Amino acid sequence: MALAVLYTRALAGMQALPVTVEVHLANGLPSFTIVGLPEAEVKEARDRVRAALQNARFEFPARHITVNLAPADLPNESGRFDLPIAIGILVATGQLPADGLERFELAGELALAGVLRPVRGALAMSLGVTRARRAFVVPSENAPEAALVEGANVYPARTLLEVCRHIAGEELLARYSDGPRPTAILYADMCDVRGQTHAKRALEIAAAGSHSVLMIGPPGTGKTMLASRLPGILPPMTQDEALASAAIQSVGSQGFDVARWRQRPYRAPHHTASAVALVGGGSDPRPGEISMAMHGVLFLDELPEFDRRVLEVLREPLESGRVSVSRAARQAEFPAEFQLVAAMNPCACGYLGHYSGRCRCTPDQVQRYKDAHLGAAARSHRRADRSTRGSGRPHGAGGGWRKLKRDSRACGACANENARTAGQGQLEARRGRGRRPLRPRFRGGRHPAAGDREDRALGTWLSSRAQGGAHDRRSWRVR
């Protein structure tokens, strides 16, 4: 058979689009041509595939070889096409049978000795392969990552010879069935911070409501230390959150480590980072820091040192939770649901309020400093996310009863927020019946502790209305 057809995947942002690999052999002068918008890495596959086949004791045909990557208008990059191209040549020359190839998708980079090397984006490709109801043959290093997808049929292989024996039916590959091993998630412990009671309480509130935080203080007061410990008091990640965070890290340049499964990411880019590094981009669009911090914490230390244009690009992702990267030839959309934490000095010299009294800034200079830098931060304010972040089970390792108590408060606050949201939904449903909107009225302004009493009064009023009680509008008041 002079033609072989195999299937693999190409990454386009967060999507793993299907690619058909067609290998054709024809008479003529020996040559090896790859068509279908191949990048430099794919063009170099000719030398890797030739050396791997020869070192594996296969015959490399001295004929005109044409490899087509369809669709032709899809740019293809990375070395993940080495394995399907090599198998296609063996099938086209009759060294391997062509039966059953439609049941598999292959991806892997070949070493010159025929060893399979890991590739980027195994989790994203596994999602697409599972939806297509095919089996996925990947290098052994990518198998734990690809198997995170529920219902995925992943077959790990270490060398090209193992894949050839599996296709020939001589020695079948074992399906990867080991799930992620439950390991203790180690976060930096909040109990390491001495004092800073008000700052700790502010971080608890931010963790409960997914609020952004701006910490202002002199150097050495613990701003960075507090920010690095915020992921440890966030609620545990749900299955969907963990899968979304792992998928975005899988398509990144550093890949995803399965040992960090269900661990909330913490990203702290340097203040010299560009807008592209923060939101993503490039000729082949890749996620930036805000996407790599998916369902985690993004910490911007020394906020005034960031370029103003870099801070301005955070507006849309903070509001919509997504970022669209458009280039001349490619467009990609990445999720960007993160919690923003920033830190800055209180004045130009940084020592306003320091116990040493080193600050020599005048009140006018301090005010100008705050007006110049707090304005951009205020414009990038994130609206409150009223959805819960997970269950109320404390998590993390170590820390003693104080940390467990703090985690319970954060998770309990999420549950209370859901209860309040449900109560407001009932009230909105009653408002939709054509009645005049009912609003609570307060005497003498809102009391600082009126929030809890308002919730109790609202619950009593709703239950009484449901039981047919004669409660008029004036009965719902918080005194």
N, C-alpha and C positions, 0 to 999 in steps of 0.2 A: 504494500500500500504506500503510495507516494504522497499521501495527505493525511495529516493527523490534526484533530481538533481537541483542545483541552480548555479548561476554565480556571480563572483566577480572579483576583480583585485588584482594583487601583484606588488609592485614597484621593478623595477630593474634599478637603476640609474634614468634616466629621463623618462623611459618607464614604462607604466602601462600594464603589460602583463595579458591576460585573464586567469582566474583560474576557473575550474569547481569543485564545492563542491558536493560530492556524500555522502549521508547519508544512511546507510543500517542497518536494525534491524534484528537480528537473535536470535534464541533460544539458551539458555545456561546460564551460570552464569553471573550476572550483571557486566558489564564492559563498559568502555568508552575509545576507542582507536582512535587516530588521526595519520594518515600516510600521507606521501608526503613531506618529509624533513621539518617538522615544527620546528621553533625555540622555545626558552623557552616561549616567550609570547603566541605563538599559543598553546603550550601544556597546559599552565595554563588556556586556554579557557574552559576546561572541568569543572572546579569549578565555573567559572563565569556563564557559560550557565546553569548549573544545578540550581544554586541559583536563577538566573533571572527567569527561567521557574517556579520554585516552588513559588516564591514570586508574580508572575503574575497569580497564581491560575491555572496553567496548570499542567497536569499530566506528570511526568518524568518517562519514561518507565524503568522498572527493567529488562532489557534485554541486550543482547550483542550489543553494538552500535559501529559501525565502520564508521569513517569519513575519506574520501579520498580526498586529495587536488591534483588535476591533472592539469598540467603534474607532474609526480612524481619526475623529476629531477630539478624542480624549487624550490629554497629555499624560504620559506614563513615566514614572520616575521610580528610583530605588532598585535594589537588586532582587526584589521578591519574584521577578519573572525568570530568574535563572532556572529554577527547578522545573516549571512547566515547559520551558523551551527545550531543556535537555530530554525530558520524557517524550516530548513531541518528536524530536529527531529520532529517538530509538523506536518509537511506534511507526514513524514514516518509513524507516529502513527495514522494518519487519523484525527487529530484535526484541520487541515486546508486543504482546497482543493488544488489539484495540478495543476489546470487549470490556464494557463496564466503565469506560472513562467518563461517561456523562454523570456518573454517580459521585464523582470526586471534584474537589477544587484544591489546587496545590499552590503553595507559596513558600519561598525559601531562597536564600542566597547560597551559592555554591562556592566553596573554597577550591583551590586548584587540585587538592587531593580528593575531592568528592565529598567532603564533610559539609553538612548543612549548618549554616549560620543563622542566627535569629534576625528577624526583620521588624520594622516598625509598624505599629497599627494592627497587631494580631487580634486584639479584642474587637476593634471596629469591623475587621474583616469577618470575624466569627459571627457577629450579629447578622451580617448579610448572608453568609453561607447557611446559617440556621434557618433564616426565613426562606431561602431557596430549597430547603430540605435536601441538602447534600452533605457528604462527609468532608472533613477538612484535614488535609495532610500538611503538617507544619513541622518546623524544627523542634527538637525536644525542649529547647529553652523557652519557646513560645507556647508550649502546650498548657502549662498552668494558667496563663493569662487568657488563652482562647477558651478554656473550659469554664471560665466564670459565667458564660452565657448559659442560661437554663435550656436544656435540651440539645446542646451542641454535641455532635459526633466528631471528636478530635482524635486524630491518630498521629502521635509523635514519631519522628524518625530522626536518626542521628547522621545517616549517610545516604548518598544517592543509591547505593546498592540495596539498602533496606526498602526503599520505595519501589525499586524495580522488582524485588522479590514479592512484594505485596501485590503489585499489579499483575505479575505473572502467576500468582496463586501458589508460589512455592513456600513462602513463609509470611503469613499475614501479620500485619502490625497490630499490636494490642491497643484497644481503645483506652484513652486516658479517662479514668473514672475518679481520680482523687480530687476532691473539692478543696477549696482553700482551708488550710489548717487553722483552727481557732487558736489564736495567739493573743496574749495580753497586749492591749494597745497602750503604749507608753507615751504619755504626754508630759511636758514640763509641768511640775506641780505648783499650784498657786500657793501652797503652804510655805514655799521657799521665800515668799515675799513677806518681809517683816513690816508691820505697820501698814500704811496706805489703806486704811479702812474705807474711806470714801471712794477711792479709786477701785477697790475690789467690788464694792457695792454697785458702782456704775457699770463695771464689766458684767456683773450678774444680770443686771437689767438689760444690757445690750445682748447678752447671750439668750435671754428669755424671749425677747422681741425681735431679734435679728436687726438691731439698730447699728448704725455707724457710730464710731467713737473718735473724738479728737482729744488727745491728751496734751496739755500745755504745762511745761515745767522746766526748771533749770536742768543742766546736764547732771547725770548721776543720781537722779531721783527715782529711777526704776521704770521709766516709760517703756523701754524696749523689753524689759523683763516681764512687765505686766502683759504686754501685747503677745509675747510668745507663749504665755500661759492661758490665753483665751480659748484656744481649741480644746484644752482639757476640761473646760466646764460647759462646753456645748453638748446638747443631747446627742445620743448615739446616732450614727447614720443609718437610715433605712436601706433596704435592699436596692430600691430605685436610685437613691442618692449615691450609694456606693458604686453602683454600676455606671452612672453618669460621670462621676468623678474619675473613675478608672479609665473610662473610654476616652476622655479628653486628655488624660495624661499618656495614654497609649499612643496617640497620634503626635505627641510632642517629640522633641528631639532627644530627650533622655529616656523615653519609654516609661513603662509602668512596672513597678516592683510589686509582686503579689504579696510580699510580706507586709505591705502597707495597705492591704485590703481593709475597708471600713475605717480607715484612719483619715481624719479631716486634714486636708492640706494646709500648710502655712507657708506663704510666699512673702518674701521681704526684698523686693528689688532695690538696687542702689539708686540714689537720686540722680545719677547721670543717665538712667535708662531713657530711651527715646519713646516716642508715642507708638511706634511700630512694635517695639519690644513689650510695651504694656498691653496693647489691645490686640496684637497679632498682625501678620501680614507677610510680605515677601513675595517673590515671583511665584513660588509654590506656597500659597497661604497656609501658615501654621498658627496655632493658638498662642496668644500672649500670656502675660502674667495674670491678667484678670480672669482668663479662662482656666489657666492651670490651678487657680485658687477656687475652683468650682466646689460649692458647698463647704468652703473653708474660710480662711482669714487671709486677707491681703493687707500687709502692714507697710505703710509709707512713712519711714523715719525721715526726720529733717524735711518736713513737708515744704517749707519755703524754698528749699534748694531745688526742688523739681521745677522744670520749665513750665511756664504758665500754659503753653499749648498742650503739654502732656496732661496737665490736670483737667483742661477743658474737654479732652476726649473721653473723660470718665462720665460725663453727664448722661449720655444716652444709655450706656451699659448699666449704670446704676438704676435708671428708671425702668428700662425694659427687660433687663436680665439677659440680653443677647447682644452680640456685636456682629455687624456685617462688614466683611472685608472685601472690597472690590478692586480688582486690578484690570489691566487692559485685556488679558486673555482669560482670567479666572475670577470667579466669585465664590466666596465661602461664608458660612454663617456659623459662629461658635456660641455656645451658651456661656453666660458670664454671671452666674448667681453666686455672689461672694459677699462677705462681710468686711467692710472697709474700716480699718483702724489706722489712724494717723497720729503723728507726734511732732511737736514743734517747740521751740524755745519761746519764752514769754516776751522777749525783747531782742534787740539786735545783738547785744553782747551775750545774751542767754542767761544772765545771772540775776534777773529781777526776782526778788523774794528769796534769794539764797541766804543761808545763815551767815555766810562770810561777808556779806555786804559789799561785794565787789562790783555791783551794778552802778554805773555812772550815767545811765540814760535818763534824760529829762522826761517828764510826763508827756510832752508833745511828741517826743521821739517814740515813746512806747505806743502812743495812740496811733501814730502814722504807721508803725510797724504792724500793728494788729489790723488796721483798716486795709492795708495793702495785701496781707496774706490770708486773713480770715475771710475776706470777701470771696475769693475763689473757692475756698473750702465750703462756704455756705451755699454757693451756687451749685455745687456738686452734691448737695444733701440728698440722701436716699430716703424715699418714702418708706414708712414702716411696713414690714412684712408681717401680716397678721396670721400667717399659717404656721402650724406647729412644725418643729424640726425633728421630732422623734418621740419615743416613749419616755416615760418618767423614770426609767431605771438608771441609777447611778452607774457610771462607767469609769474606766481608767484604772491604773494600778498605783497603789500606794497613796499616801496623802493623809491617812487618818480620818477621824470622824468629822473634822472640820471641812475637808474637801467633799466628803460624801454629803454632808449637810448642805453645802453650797450647790452641788450638782442637783440635789433633790429640789432645792428652791427654784433653780433655773428650769428644770423639767416640769415642776408643778405649775410654774407661771405659764408655761406653754399650754398646759391643760386648762387652766383658768381662762386663758385668752380664747381657746376654742369654745368654752362654755359661754363666754360673753358674746362671741360672734354668733353662736347658735341662737341666743336670746334676741339679738338684734335682728336675725333673720325672721324670727317669729313676729317681731314687731313690724318689720317691713311687709310681711305677708298680710298683716291686719290693715296696714295703711293702704294696700292695694284694693280695698273694697269700696273705695269712693268716699271714705270718711276723711274728716279733717285730720291732718297729722297731729299726733299727740306728743308733746314734748315736755320734759320735766322742767319745772320752774323752781328756782332757788331764791331764798330770801337772804338779802345781804351779801350777795356774791357767792362764789364757790368756795366752800371750806376746804382746807388742804387735805382733810381726811374724808372728803365727801365721795370719793370714787367708790370705796367699798360699800358705803351706805346706799349709793345710787344703784349698785348692782343688786343689793338685797331688796331694795324697794321695787326695782323693775321686776325681779323674780316673783315677789309677792303679788304685784299688780297683774302680771301675766297669768299666774295660777288662779287668781280670783276671777279674772275675766273668763278663763277656760271653764270654771265651775259655775258660771252664771251668776256670780255675785254682783251686787249693785254698787259698783265702784265708779265714781265719776272721775273726771279728769283732774279735779283738784286734790284727789286722794293720793296722787303720786307726787310726793314732794320730799325733798331732802332738807331737813332743817339744820 
